[in-house]
Amino acid sequence: MTVIQHPTLAARDAYAARGGWLSERSATAITYHSQFGQVARNTVVPEMFEAA
């Protein structure tokens, strides 16, 4: 079994801003093949959209 904690694109809330939670902001699309399992992983961060 694989457990993954996925980051969120959501901005930090008041609790996180006070240092109560550390998290990256990103979104990841994972592509799975029916026979071979995970075959690709693409990640974007908010800064990539700001630069576009």
PyMOL commands that set and color helices and strands:
alter all, ss='L'
color gray80, all
select helices_A, chain A and resi 14-17+46-51
alter helices_A, ss='H'
color red, helices_A
select strands_A, chain A and resi 27-33+37-44
alter strands_A, ss='S'
color yellow, strands_A
deselect
rebuild
show_as cartoon
